[in-house]
Amino acid sequence: MATSKSTWIFAAINRSQLSCRPVMLRITAGDEQSARRRLAADYILLFAGRLPCLGGRHA
């Protein structure tokens, strides 16, 4: 069975600019850990939400 992907939303602060305001980042991944692994090197992350990725065509 294939893993369904989700859009993960994080509030994030760039590690090289700690005095800046947080930004909202969205990333598509199979699970939260995978999403965090892709962003954690550059950002301090706070989970903000998850949206399912819906397949199919949109009119």
PLY file of the C-alpha trace (Angstrom):
ply
format ascii 1.0
element vertex 59
property float x
property float y
property float z
element edge 58
property int vertex1
property int vertex2
end_header
0.00 0.00 0.00
1.39 3.40 -0.98
1.86 6.06 1.65
-0.38 9.04 1.07
1.33 12.38 1.24
0.20 15.42 3.14
1.06 19.09 3.13
2.71 19.88 6.47
2.61 23.44 7.77
5.20 24.82 10.18
5.89 28.17 11.78
9.62 28.57 11.22
12.50 30.80 12.23
15.62 30.80 10.09
18.55 29.51 12.18
20.90 32.14 10.71
18.49 35.04 11.49
17.08 34.34 14.94
15.91 37.94 15.45
13.54 37.76 12.44
9.82 37.03 12.70
8.59 33.48 12.12
7.36 32.58 8.64
4.86 29.88 7.64
6.34 27.07 5.54
4.47 24.36 3.65
6.08 21.13 2.51
4.69 17.92 1.00
5.87 14.70 2.65
4.64 11.27 3.72
4.92 12.02 7.45
5.83 14.80 9.86
9.31 13.42 10.58
10.19 13.41 6.87
8.97 16.98 6.50
10.96 18.10 9.55
14.13 16.34 8.30
13.99 18.35 5.08
13.66 21.70 6.90
15.41 21.25 10.27
18.92 22.08 9.07
17.87 25.64 8.18
14.88 26.34 10.44
13.63 26.03 14.00
10.17 24.50 13.49
6.83 24.58 15.29
4.07 22.32 13.95
1.09 24.35 12.73
-1.04 21.91 10.73
-1.48 19.11 8.21
-3.57 19.08 5.04
-4.22 15.92 3.00
-2.99 15.99 -0.59
-5.99 15.27 -2.75
-5.47 13.55 -6.08
-7.52 13.98 -9.20
-8.47 16.80 -11.49
-9.96 20.08 -10.47
-12.46 21.89 -12.67
0 1
1 2
2 3
3 4
4 5
5 6
6 7
7 8
8 9
9 10
10 11
11 12
12 13
13 14
14 15
15 16
16 17
17 18
18 19
19 20
20 21
21 22
22 23
23 24
24 25
25 26
26 27
27 28
28 29
29 30
30 31
31 32
32 33
33 34
34 35
35 36
36 37
37 38
38 39
39 40
40 41
41 42
42 43
43 44
44 45
45 46
46 47
47 48
48 49
49 50
50 51
51 52
52 53
53 54
54 55
55 56
56 57
57 58
